[in-house]
């Protein structure tokens, strides 16, 4: 079963269970996936779906920060519940050390020596992450390693 089918099945279960938070969150995620499919002109693969889900989590993390600044604890709690729901469909995230170790390996494989080589490193690193770390975290780890060379 691919990720899209898994999400659809969970959405159906949430609708039957009258779980409004899960239903709302998964509907939004499915809408984003369908929009990406329209843009790309066909089915998208699991890797792309995982990146969409990560982006949805990131959006909610940003919403939490904004809601805290506005003093809206109700919105903070809603966003936290939505993150928990989305994380059920994401693979276990890498620790910072695991990400840094993988980035070191890719830097060695590509022969990168400076920040000029960052694009080459990221291009080789992202497929190896398999949705276990965000592009932002990977970029940060690669940047730190290349700056310290």
NUMAR-708307 format. One record per residue (C-alpha): z, y, x; residue in three letters. Coordinates in steps of 0.001 Angstrom, whole numbers, plus 524288, in hexadecimal, padded with zeros to 5 digits. Layout:
<nodes>
Z;Y;X;ALA
...
</nodes>
This chain:
<nodes>
80000;80000;80000;UNK
7FC32;80D1F;805D5;UNK
804E0;81932;8057E;UNK
7FDC3;81F4D;7FA01;UNK
7FFBC;8130A;7F1C2;UNK
80DEA;8127B;7F616;UNK
81002;82098;7F1D0;UNK
80922;81E2B;7E4D4;UNK
8117C;8122A;7E236;UNK
81DEC;819CD;7E53F;UNK
81959;824DD;7DC6A;UNK
81729;81B6C;7D135;UNK
824AA;81588;7D356;UNK
82AC6;82322;7D381;UNK
823E9;82696;7C6CA;UNK
82902;81A2B;7C047;UNK
836B3;81CB9;7C57D;UNK
835FA;82AFE;7C126;UNK
8398F;82F36;7CF0C;UNK
8350E;83D53;7CE50;UNK
83764;840E3;7DCA2;UNK
82F9F;83560;7E1D0;UNK
82509;83725;7D79A;UNK
82350;8459C;7DAC9;UNK
82372;84369;7E981;UNK
819CF;83822;7E95B;UNK
810AF;83F1C;7DFFE;UNK
81015;84A98;7E942;UNK
80D74;8417F;7F4BF;UNK
802CD;83A32;7ED31;UNK
7FC82;8471F;7E96B;UNK
7FC21;84B44;7F7AE;UNK
7F638;83E24;7FB78;UNK
7EBD8;83F21;7F0DE;UNK
7E8A4;84CF2;7F54A;UNK
7E6CA;847FC;8033C;UNK
7DDE0;83D3E;7FE20;UNK
7D59B;8472A;7F6E1;UNK
7D4AD;84F90;80320;UNK
7D0B8;843E4;80B75;UNK
7C7C2;83E31;80129;UNK
7CE09;830DC;7FFC3;UNK
7D9E1;82848;801F2;UNK
7E2EF;82C41;80CFD;UNK
7E9D5;82293;815C8;UNK
7F864;81FE1;81702;UNK
7F972;8280C;82360;UNK
7F496;83409;81C16;UNK
7FDAB;83116;810A7;UNK
8093E;8302D;81A01;UNK
805B6;83D61;81FCA;UNK
80517;8431E;8120C;UNK
81281;83D8D;80EE8;UNK
817F2;84313;81B9D;UNK
81256;85044;8181D;UNK
818D6;84F58;80ABB;UNK
825EA;84C81;8115A;UNK
823FB;85808;81A91;UNK
820F5;860E5;80F01;UNK
82DB3;85CF0;8088F;UNK
83554;85EFC;8152D;UNK
82FE4;86CCB;815AB;UNK
833A1;86E95;8075C;UNK
8418B;86A9D;80A92;UNK
84280;87555;814D3;UNK
83D29;87F87;80B6C;UNK
8460A;87AFA;80065;UNK
851F9;87BAA;80949;UNK
84E92;8899F;80CEC;UNK
84D2E;88CF4;7FE86;UNK
85A0E;8862C;7FB4A;UNK
8537A;87C62;7F226;UNK
85B2B;86FCD;7F41C;UNK
8546E;869B0;7E84D;UNK
8473D;86AD5;7EF1E;UNK
84D02;8659F;7FBCB;UNK
851EF;85969;7F4D9;UNK
84500;8574F;7EDDB;UNK
83D57;85859;7FA92;UNK
846B3;84EEB;80163;UNK
844D1;844DB;7F686;UNK
83613;8466D;7F788;UNK
83699;84453;80652;UNK
83E5F;837C3;80438;UNK
8342A;83303;7FA6E;UNK
828C2;83606;8038D;UNK
82F8D;82FF2;80F57;UNK
82F99;822D5;80838;UNK
820DB;82266;80A50;UNK
820E2;826B1;81887;UNK
82323;81D86;823FA;UNK
82FE6;81E8D;82B73;UNK
82F09;82B1E;83348;UNK
82F66;82AA7;84224;UNK
83AEE;83053;84943;UNK
83887;83BCF;85252;UNK
83A32;832E5;85E23;UNK
8307A;828DC;858EC;UNK
826AB;833A1;85645;UNK
8289E;83971;863CC;UNK
826D8;82C02;86A2C;UNK
81A35;8298E;862B8;UNK
81562;8372E;86643;UNK
81831;8346C;874B6;UNK
81016;8280B;873FB;UNK
804A7;82F25;86D9A;UNK
80584;83A26;8779D;UNK
8049D;83010;8827D;UNK
7F95A;828F2;87BC5;UNK
7F18D;8357A;87A12;UNK
7F4EF;83AE4;88770;UNK
7F979;847AB;88169;UNK
7FF34;85141;88B11;UNK
80090;85E3D;88403;UNK
800CE;864E3;876D9;UNK
7F1EC;86549;87758;UNK
7F218;85690;8750A;UNK
7FACB;85753;868F7;UNK
7EF88;85558;85F6D;UNK
7EB37;84900;86661;UNK
7F92A;843B9;86654;UNK
7FB45;846DB;857E3;UNK
7EE3B;840A2;85449;UNK
7F2A4;833E5;85AA0;UNK
800CF;834B9;85636;UNK
7FF25;83730;8479B;UNK
7F8B4;82A1E;8443A;UNK
8039F;822FD;84B7D;UNK
80E21;82990;84353;UNK
809C4;8230D;836BC;UNK
8111E;82CB5;82E4D;UNK
81DEF;82A6C;8356C;UNK
81EBD;8387E;83A3C;UNK
81902;84557;835D7;UNK
80E53;84C3B;83D4B;UNK
81794;85799;83F34;UNK
821DC;84F02;845C4;UNK
8177E;84853;84E1B;UNK
811E7;85560;85240;UNK
81F63;85A37;8560D;UNK
82216;84E0E;85E47;UNK
814D9;84EB4;86525;UNK
81659;85D43;867B9;UNK
823CD;85B3F;86DF0;UNK
81EDA;85032;8768C;UNK
812B6;85780;87B11;UNK
81A37;86402;87DE5;UNK
823C8;85C71;8866B;UNK
818F1;85690;88ECE;UNK
</nodes>
